[in-house]
Amino acid sequence: QVQLVESGGGLVQPGGSLRLSCAASGSIFSINDMGWYRQAPGKQRELVATITNGGSTNYADSVKGRFTISRDNAKNTVYLQMNSLKPEDTAVYYCNAGIRRTSLRYGDYWGQGTQVTVSS
């Protein structure tokens, strides 16, 4: 019943910026950690950034200083601000969230992905 929907992907030139959004909906009691992952063609999915329900963040070394993860708990939404984009950032970006639906039911959920392409 829980659904995560990403938006904000697209085509941007090197050095440009994009802002990704991911909104969670459905039967939600609380949301714990949220994060962004990415997967390029022929490569493994990798962690980009995570944020706890308390606001603590963690970033992959490849995006530190360029990307910023944030969340709006009132909207059940997590964001990824991507600046100084490089061609190697090109990938499908996926949203992830740990969601408690009831006192006994906790699940790990994924969005459908949004394409980010960095090219001149």
C-alpha positions as CSV (number, residue, x, y, z in Angstrom):
1,Q,0.0,0.0,0.0
2,V,3.0,2.3,0.5
3,Q,4.3,4.0,-2.6
4,L,7.4,6.2,-3.3
5,V,7.3,8.4,-6.4
6,E,10.4,10.3,-7.6
7,S,10.4,13.3,-9.8
8,G,12.8,16.0,-11.1
9,G,15.1,14.1,-13.3
10,G,16.1,15.2,-16.7
11,L,18.9,16.3,-19.0
12,V,21.5,18.9,-17.8
13,Q,24.9,20.2,-19.0
14,P,28.0,19.5,-17.0
15,G,28.2,22.0,-14.1
16,G,24.5,22.4,-13.9
17,S,22.0,21.6,-11.2
18,L,18.9,19.4,-10.6
19,R,16.6,18.9,-7.7
20,L,15.1,15.5,-7.2
21,S,12.0,14.9,-5.0
22,C,10.5,11.7,-3.6
23,A,7.1,11.6,-1.9
24,A,5.8,8.7,0.1
25,S,2.1,8.0,0.3
26,G,-0.2,5.3,1.7
27,S,-0.6,3.7,5.1
28,I,2.3,5.3,7.0
29,F,2.8,5.4,10.7
30,S,6.3,6.8,10.6
31,I,9.3,7.1,8.3
32,N,12.8,6.3,9.6
33,D,15.8,6.6,7.4
34,M,15.5,7.8,3.8
35,G,18.0,7.8,1.0
36,W,19.0,8.1,-2.6
37,Y,20.7,5.4,-4.7
38,R,21.7,5.4,-8.3
39,Q,22.5,2.9,-11.0
40,A,24.2,3.4,-14.3
41,P,23.8,0.9,-17.2
42,G,25.9,-2.2,-16.6
43,K,26.9,-1.1,-13.1
44,Q,25.8,-2.0,-9.6
45,R,23.3,0.2,-7.7
46,E,25.2,2.4,-5.3
47,L,24.4,4.6,-2.3
48,V,24.4,8.3,-3.0
49,A,23.1,9.9,0.3
50,T,21.0,9.0,3.4
51,I,19.2,11.0,6.0
52,T,17.8,9.8,9.3
53,N,14.5,10.9,10.9
54,G,16.6,13.2,13.1
55,G,18.3,14.9,10.2
56,S,21.8,13.2,10.3
57,T,23.2,12.8,6.8
58,N,25.7,10.6,5.0
59,Y,27.1,10.9,1.5
60,A,29.1,8.9,-0.9
61,D,32.6,10.3,-1.4
62,S,31.9,10.9,-5.1
63,V,29.2,13.4,-4.3
64,K,30.4,15.1,-1.1
65,G,30.4,18.9,-1.4
66,R,28.1,18.8,-4.5
67,F,24.9,17.0,-3.4
68,T,22.6,17.8,-0.5
69,I,19.9,15.5,0.9
70,S,17.0,17.0,3.0
71,R,13.5,16.0,4.1
72,D,10.2,17.5,4.9
73,N,8.5,15.2,7.4
74,A,5.2,17.0,7.2
75,K,5.1,16.1,3.5
76,N,6.7,12.7,3.8
77,T,9.2,13.9,1.1
78,V,12.9,13.6,0.7
79,Y,14.9,15.8,-1.7
80,L,18.3,15.6,-3.4
81,Q,19.8,18.9,-4.5
82,M,22.5,18.1,-7.1
83,N,25.0,20.9,-8.0
84,S,28.2,20.9,-10.1
85,L,26.9,17.9,-12.0
86,K,29.4,15.7,-13.9
87,P,28.9,13.2,-16.7
88,E,29.7,10.4,-14.3
89,D,26.6,11.3,-12.3
90,T,24.5,10.0,-15.2
91,A,22.3,7.2,-13.9
92,V,18.8,6.3,-12.8
93,Y,18.2,7.6,-9.3
94,Y,16.1,5.7,-6.8
95,C,14.5,6.8,-3.6
96,N,14.5,4.5,-0.6
97,A,12.7,4.7,2.8
98,G,12.3,2.6,5.9
99,I,8.6,2.9,6.8
100,R,6.7,1.7,9.8
101,R,3.1,0.9,8.9
102,T,1.9,-0.5,12.2
103,S,3.5,-1.3,15.5
104,L,4.5,-4.8,14.1
105,R,5.0,-4.1,10.4
106,Y,8.1,-2.4,9.1
107,G,9.3,-2.4,5.5
108,D,12.0,-1.2,3.2
109,Y,10.5,0.6,0.1
110,W,11.8,1.8,-3.2
111,G,10.6,4.2,-5.8
112,Q,10.5,3.5,-9.6
113,G,13.5,5.6,-10.4
114,T,14.1,8.8,-12.3
115,Q,16.7,9.3,-15.1
116,V,19.4,11.9,-14.7
117,T,21.6,12.6,-17.7
118,V,24.6,15.0,-17.6
119,S,25.9,15.7,-21.1
120,S,27.0,18.6,-23.3
